[in-house]
Amino acid sequence: MLTTVQKMLKDESGATAIEYGLIAALIGAALIGALSTLSGEISTLFGDIGDAIRDGAPADG
């Protein structure tokens, strides 16, 4: 019984998966924050591009 508990305490195979999951969650949160901050500017940019394509004129910027 004691050796089984010692083996479980030394086993770190799940720790790596948890670390990768935390890293992915942090990257996702950073992307969401950045896109939320830039959403108005991105919308304006794509609107300008769409207008330029519709009008046949080069886009400013």
C-alpha positions as CSV (number, residue, x, y, z in Angstrom):
1,M,0.0,0.0,0.0
2,L,2.8,2.4,0.9
3,T,4.6,1.8,-2.4
4,T,1.5,2.5,-4.4
5,V,1.0,5.8,-2.6
6,Q,4.7,6.7,-3.2
7,K,4.4,5.8,-6.9
8,M,1.3,8.1,-7.2
9,L,3.1,11.0,-5.5
10,K,6.1,10.6,-7.9
11,D,3.9,10.3,-11.1
12,E,4.0,13.7,-12.9
13,S,2.4,12.6,-16.3
14,G,-0.7,14.6,-15.8
15,A,1.1,17.7,-14.7
16,T,2.4,18.4,-18.2
17,A,-1.1,18.2,-19.7
18,I,-2.4,20.6,-17.1
19,E,0.4,23.0,-17.8
20,Y,-0.3,22.9,-21.6
21,G,-4.0,23.5,-20.8
22,L,-3.2,26.5,-18.7
23,I,-0.9,27.9,-21.4
24,A,-3.6,27.5,-24.0
25,A,-6.1,29.2,-21.8
26,L,-3.8,32.1,-21.2
27,I,-3.1,32.5,-24.9
28,G,-6.8,32.4,-25.6
29,A,-7.6,35.0,-23.0
30,A,-4.9,37.3,-24.4
31,L,-6.3,36.9,-27.9
32,I,-9.8,37.6,-26.7
33,G,-8.6,40.7,-24.9
34,A,-6.6,42.0,-27.8
35,L,-9.4,41.4,-30.3
36,S,-11.9,43.1,-28.0
37,T,-9.7,46.1,-27.7
38,L,-9.1,46.3,-31.5
39,S,-12.6,45.3,-32.7
40,G,-13.7,48.9,-33.6
41,E,-10.5,49.6,-35.5
42,I,-10.7,46.2,-37.3
43,S,-14.3,46.8,-38.2
44,T,-13.5,50.3,-39.6
45,L,-10.6,48.8,-41.6
46,F,-12.7,46.1,-43.2
47,G,-15.4,48.7,-43.8
48,D,-13.0,50.9,-45.6
49,I,-11.7,48.0,-47.7
50,G,-15.2,46.9,-48.6
51,D,-16.1,50.5,-49.6
52,A,-12.9,50.7,-51.7
53,I,-13.7,47.4,-53.5
54,R,-17.3,48.5,-54.1
55,D,-16.3,51.9,-55.4
56,G,-13.3,50.6,-57.4
57,A,-10.9,53.1,-55.7
58,P,-7.7,52.4,-53.7
59,A,-8.2,52.3,-49.9
60,D,-6.6,55.0,-47.8
61,G,-4.2,54.0,-45.1
